[in-house]
Amino acid sequence: MTNIKNICVFASASNDLAEVYYKDAQQLGMLIAQKGYGIVYGGSRRGLMYACAGAVKQAGGKVYGIMPEKLAKVGLANPDDCDEFYITKGMRERKAKLDELSDAVIAIAGGFGTLEEISEMIAQKQLGYSNKPIVILNTNSLYDPLVKFFESIINQGFADKELRKIYYVAYSPEDALSYIENYRNEKAYVKYKEN
């Protein structure tokens, strides 16, 4: 078992997705709270972000929201449902705060923002700046092409084969939480020598 308190969830803020995505987001949120974790998320009152964080709140879990000032000013912020809510200057500061407050990461269905966030976390772990468990929740096979691309990067020599261990692809909320609960702190996969 690990000393994980808060899980960062990267997710879409769209309200126009297939129902299966909201169902998994809500199920994940409920499980996060039931297992005694808090959620760290993008602070929105929309989409899968809200579905997941709202389920955590409803099940009695702690909710930490982080949103850039620009998005908060247009009415997307959800401070009322958060135990702690942070406004940041921009997106870079937001990601840094999400990282600071969390001990594990789950990317659920999302677009370019979610892709950018999970890619940064994988790169940080690859270089030894983080050793958090990283999970990609592959609801409705959304991330199949991404996982295939990751395999192509590895197979063509752009990343070491050991880097497959950096992230875990889950196919249900239960699978995602099980991986985090059983995560073992492994050494960073960096092969660089310090001078």
Backbone hydrogen bonds in HBPLUS format (Angstrom, degrees):
<---DONOR---> <-ACCEPTOR-->    atom                        ^
c    i                          cat <-CA-CA->   ^        H-A-AA   ^      H-
h    n   atom  resd res      DA  || num        DHA   H-A  angle D-A-AA Bond
n    s   type  num  typ     dist DA aas  dist angle  dist       angle   num
A0038-GLY N   A0005-LYS O   2.86 MM  33  6.25 155.2  1.92 147.5 155.9     1
A0103-ASP N   A0006-ASN O   2.80 MM  97  5.56 172.2  1.80 153.0 152.6     2
A0007-ILE N   A0038-GLY O   2.84 MM  31  6.19 164.4  1.86 154.2 153.7     3
A0040-VAL N   A0007-ILE O   2.91 MM  33  5.89 159.5  1.95 134.1 135.3     4
A0008-CYS N   A0104-ALA O   2.83 MM  96  6.09 169.0  1.85 156.6 152.7     5
A0106-ILE N   A0008-CYS O   2.82 MM  98  6.23 155.6  1.88 165.4 173.5     6
A0009-VAL N   A0040-VAL O   2.96 MM  31  6.33 153.5  2.03 164.1 170.1     7
A0010-PHE N   A0106-ILE O   2.94 MM  96  6.34 154.8  2.00 148.3 156.6     8
A0108-ILE N   A0010-PHE O   2.91 MM  98  6.12 165.1  1.93 171.6 168.3     9
A0012-SER N   A0109-ALA O   2.99 MM  97  6.21 141.6  2.15 156.0 145.0    10
A0048-LEU N   A0012-SER O   2.95 MM  36  5.35 117.3  2.36 124.4 141.4    11
A0049-MET N   A0012-SER O   3.03 MM  37  6.07 146.4  2.14 162.1 164.3    12
A0021-TYR N   A0018-ALA O   3.13 MM   3  5.98 148.4  2.23 123.5 129.3    13
A0023-LYS N   A0019-GLU O   2.99 MM   4  6.24 160.3  2.03 158.7 165.0    14
A0024-ASP N   A0020-VAL O   3.13 MM   4  6.32 162.1  2.16 143.9 147.4    15
A0025-ALA N   A0021-TYR O   2.98 MM   4  6.16 156.0  2.04 144.0 151.3    16
A0026-GLN N   A0022-TYR O   2.89 MM   4  6.07 162.0  1.92 151.8 155.6    17
A0027-GLN N   A0023-LYS O   2.94 MM   4  6.13 159.1  1.99 147.6 154.1    18
A0028-LEU N   A0024-ASP O   2.84 MM   4  5.98 160.5  1.88 148.8 154.0    19
A0029-GLY N   A0025-ALA O   3.01 MM   4  6.22 160.3  2.05 144.9 150.4    20
A0030-MET N   A0026-GLN O   2.94 MM   4  6.17 161.8  1.97 151.8 156.2    21
A0031-LEU N   A0027-GLN O   3.00 MM   4  6.23 161.5  2.04 150.5 155.3    22
A0032-ILE N   A0028-LEU O   2.86 MM   4  6.09 157.6  1.91 154.0 160.5    23
A0033-ALA N   A0029-GLY O   3.15 MM   4  6.43 164.5  2.17 151.7 154.2    24
A0034-GLN N   A0030-MET O   2.91 MM   4  6.12 164.8  1.94 150.8 155.8    25
A0035-LYS N   A0031-LEU O   2.95 MM   4  5.99 147.6  2.05 148.7 155.3    26
A0037-TYR N   A0032-ILE O   2.94 MM   5  5.29 152.9  2.01 167.2 158.3    27
A0036-GLY N   A0033-ALA O   2.92 MM   3  5.12 160.2  1.96 110.6 115.6    28
A0039-ILE N   A0062-LYS O   2.92 MM  23  6.34 159.9  1.96 155.2 157.2    29
A0064-TYR N   A0039-ILE O   2.81 MM  25  6.09 158.3  1.86 164.3 170.6    30
A0041-TYR N   A0064-TYR O   2.92 MM  23  6.36 160.4  1.95 167.7 174.1    31
A0066-ILE N   A0041-TYR O   3.02 MM  25  6.37 141.9  2.17 147.9 159.5    32
A0078-ASN N   A0043-GLY O   2.89 MM  35  5.60 127.4  2.17 161.9 164.4    33
A0045-ARG N   A0076-LEU O   2.99 MM  31  5.85 136.8  2.18 151.5 160.8    34
A0050-TYR N   A0046-ARG O   3.14 MM   4  5.12 162.7  2.17 127.0 128.4    35
A0051-ALA N   A0047-GLY O   3.02 MM   4  6.32 157.8  2.07 145.9 152.9    36
A0052-CYS N   A0048-LEU O   2.95 MM   4  6.00 164.1  1.98 149.5 152.1    37
A0053-ALA N   A0049-MET O   2.98 MM   4  6.14 173.9  1.98 156.1 157.6    38
A0054-GLY N   A0050-TYR O   2.75 MM   4  5.52 155.9  1.80 143.0 150.9    39
A0055-ALA N   A0051-ALA O   3.25 MM   4  6.23 147.6  2.36 130.5 138.1    40
A0056-VAL N   A0052-CYS O   3.08 MM   4  6.43 150.9  2.16 147.3 155.4    41
A0057-LYS N   A0053-ALA O   2.99 MM   4  6.28 164.5  2.01 152.6 156.0    42
A0058-GLN N   A0054-GLY O   2.89 MM   4  6.06 163.2  1.92 148.2 153.1    43
A0059-ALA N   A0055-ALA O   3.01 MM   4  6.10 142.9  2.16 139.7 148.6    44
A0061-GLY N   A0056-VAL O   2.83 MM   5  5.05 160.3  1.86 153.0 146.2    45
A0060-GLY N   A0057-LYS O   3.01 MM   3  5.17 160.7  2.05 109.0 113.2    46
A0083-ASP N   A0063-VAL O   2.74 MM  20  5.37 146.6  1.85 141.1 151.8    47
A0084-GLU N   A0063-VAL O   3.36 MM  21  6.84 155.4  2.43 153.2 157.0    48
A0065-GLY N   A0084-GLU O   2.98 MM  19  6.42 158.0  2.03 158.8 161.7    49
A0086-TYR N   A0065-GLY O   2.85 MM  21  6.21 158.7  1.90 150.0 156.8    50
A0067-MET N   A0086-TYR O   2.97 MM  19  6.39 162.7  2.00 163.4 167.1    51
A0088-THR N   A0067-MET O   2.94 MM  21  6.04 157.3  1.99 132.7 138.9    52
A0071-LEU N   A0068-PRO O   3.14 MM   3  5.61 122.1  2.49 109.6 122.1    53
A0072-ALA N   A0068-PRO O   3.04 MM   4  6.30 157.7  2.09 155.0 162.1    54
A0069-GLU N   A0088-THR O   2.75 MM  19  5.71 149.1  1.85 167.3 163.9    55
A0073-LYS N   A0069-GLU O   2.98 MM   4  6.15 149.1  2.08 153.0 160.0    56
A0074-VAL N   A0071-LEU O   3.27 MM   3  5.48 145.7  2.40 100.6 109.8    57
A0075-GLY N   A0072-ALA O   3.22 MM   3  5.50 159.6  2.26 112.8 114.0    58
A0082-CYS N   A0079-PRO O   3.11 MM   3  5.17 158.9  2.16 106.2 112.6    59
A0094-ARG N   A0090-GLY O   3.09 MM   4  6.28 146.8  2.20 139.9 149.9    60
A0095-LYS N   A0091-MET O   2.95 MM   4  6.23 162.7  1.98 155.2 157.3    61
A0096-ALA N   A0092-ARG O   3.06 MM   4  6.30 156.2  2.12 144.9 151.7    62
A0097-LYS N   A0093-GLU O   3.01 MM   4  6.22 152.5  2.08 145.0 151.8    63
A0098-LEU N   A0094-ARG O   2.90 MM   4  6.20 158.9  1.94 154.1 160.4    64
A0099-ASP N   A0095-LYS O   2.96 MM   4  6.12 159.7  2.00 147.5 152.9    65
A0100-GLU N   A0096-ALA O   2.89 MM   4  6.07 156.8  1.94 142.9 149.8    66
A0101-LEU N   A0097-LYS O   3.06 MM   4  6.18 157.4  2.11 152.1 155.4    67
A0102-SER N   A0099-ASP O   3.35 MM   3  5.47 153.5  2.42 103.2 110.7    68
A0105-VAL N   A0133-PRO O   2.95 MM  28  6.25 159.2  1.99 161.8 168.3    69
A0135-VAL N   A0105-VAL O   2.85 MM  30  6.13 153.0  1.92 145.0 154.2    70
A0107-ALA N   A0135-VAL O   2.80 MM  28  6.25 162.0  1.84 159.9 164.2    71
A0137-LEU N   A0107-ALA O   2.86 MM  30  5.99 163.3  1.89 154.2 159.9    72
A0115-LEU N   A0111-GLY O   3.00 MM   4  6.24 160.7  2.04 154.2 160.4    73
A0116-GLU N   A0112-PHE O   2.90 MM   4  6.09 157.5  1.95 147.8 153.6    74
A0117-GLU N   A0113-GLY O   2.97 MM   4  6.18 156.8  2.02 146.9 153.3    75
A0118-ILE N   A0114-THR O   2.96 MM   4  6.15 171.0  1.96 156.5 158.1    76
A0119-SER N   A0115-LEU O   3.01 MM   4  6.02 154.6  2.07 143.2 150.8    77
A0120-GLU N   A0116-GLU O   3.07 MM   4  6.22 154.0  2.14 143.0 149.3    78
A0121-MET N   A0117-GLU O   3.15 MM   4  6.46 156.6  2.21 146.7 152.6    79
A0122-ILE N   A0118-ILE O   3.02 MM   4  6.27 156.3  2.08 148.3 154.3    80
A0123-ALA N   A0119-SER O   2.97 MM   4  6.20 161.9  2.00 149.7 154.6    81
A0124-GLN N   A0120-GLU O   2.87 MM   4  6.09 156.6  1.92 150.0 156.6    82
A0125-LYS N   A0121-MET O   3.05 MM   4  6.24 156.0  2.11 143.7 149.7    83
A0126-GLN N   A0122-ILE O   2.88 MM   4  6.10 154.5  1.94 148.5 156.4    84
A0127-LEU N   A0123-ALA O   3.06 MM   4  6.27 150.0  2.15 146.8 153.2    85
A0129-TYR N   A0124-GLN O   2.83 MM   5  5.08 150.9  1.91 160.6 154.4    86
A0128-GLY N   A0125-LYS O   3.13 MM   3  5.01 157.1  2.18  99.8 106.8    87
A0168-TYR N   A0134-ILE O   2.89 MM  34  6.27 144.4  2.02 147.3 158.9    88
A0136-ILE N   A0168-TYR O   2.83 MM  32  6.17 160.6  1.86 159.3 163.6    89
A0170-ALA N   A0136-ILE O   2.86 MM  34  6.01 159.4  1.90 144.8 151.8    90
A0138-ASN N   A0170-ALA O   2.78 MM  32  5.91 167.0  1.79 165.9 164.2    91
A0141-SER N   A0138-ASN O   3.28 MM   3  5.27 149.3  2.38 127.6 120.8    92
A0142-LEU N   A0139-THR O   3.05 MM   3  6.05 173.0  2.05 132.9 134.3    93
A0144-ASP N   A0141-SER O   3.18 MM   3  5.36 168.0  2.19 111.7 114.7    94
A0146-LEU N   A0143-TYR O   3.06 MM   3  5.09 116.2  2.49  98.8 114.8    95
A0147-VAL N   A0143-TYR O   2.89 MM   4  6.13 168.0  1.91 167.6 169.9    96
A0148-LYS N   A0144-ASP O   2.96 MM   4  6.13 156.2  2.02 150.1 157.1    97
A0149-PHE N   A0145-PRO O   2.91 MM   4  6.12 147.0  2.02 138.4 147.5    98
A0150-PHE N   A0146-LEU O   2.84 MM   4  6.21 155.2  1.90 152.1 158.9    99
A0151-GLU N   A0147-VAL O   3.01 MM   4  6.30 154.3  2.07 144.1 150.8   100
A0152-SER N   A0148-LYS O   2.98 MM   4  6.29 146.7  2.09 141.4 150.8   101
A0152-SER N   A0149-PHE O   3.05 MM   3  4.89 114.6  2.50  91.0 107.1   102
A0153-ILE N   A0149-PHE O   2.90 MM   4  6.25 153.6  1.97 152.5 159.3   103
A0154-ILE N   A0150-PHE O   3.06 MM   4  6.38 157.5  2.11 149.1 154.6   104
A0155-ASN N   A0151-GLU O   2.75 MM   4  5.92 169.9  1.76 155.0 158.5   105
A0156-GLN N   A0152-SER O   2.95 MM   4  5.92 145.2  2.08 143.9 151.1   106
A0158-PHE N   A0153-ILE O   2.86 MM   5  5.16 140.9  2.02 169.9 166.2   107
A0157-GLY N   A0154-ILE O   3.07 MM   3  5.28 163.0  2.10 110.0 114.1   108
A0163-LEU N   A0160-ASP O   2.94 MM   3  5.55 156.4  2.00 116.2 123.7   109
A0164-ARG N   A0161-LYS O   3.20 MM   3  6.00 171.2  2.21 121.0 123.3   110
A0165-LYS N   A0162-GLU O   3.06 MM   3  5.96 165.2  2.09 122.5 126.4   111
A0166-ILE N   A0163-LEU O   3.03 MM   3  5.23 163.2  2.06 109.0 114.5   112
A0176-ALA N   A0172-SER O   3.04 MM   4  6.37 156.5  2.09 153.0 159.4   113
A0177-LEU N   A0173-PRO O   3.05 MM   4  6.33 164.4  2.07 153.9 156.5   114
A0178-SER N   A0174-GLU O   2.92 MM   4  6.04 153.3  1.99 146.5 154.7   115
A0179-TYR N   A0175-ASP O   3.04 MM   4  6.24 156.9  2.10 147.6 152.6   116
A0180-ILE N   A0176-ALA O   3.25 MM   4  6.56 160.8  2.29 145.2 149.8   117
A0181-GLU N   A0177-LEU O   2.90 MM   4  6.09 162.1  1.93 151.7 156.8   118
A0182-ASN N   A0178-SER O   3.06 MM   4  6.18 145.8  2.18 144.6 152.9   119
A0183-TYR N   A0180-ILE O   3.26 MM   3  5.03 166.2  2.28 102.5 105.7   120
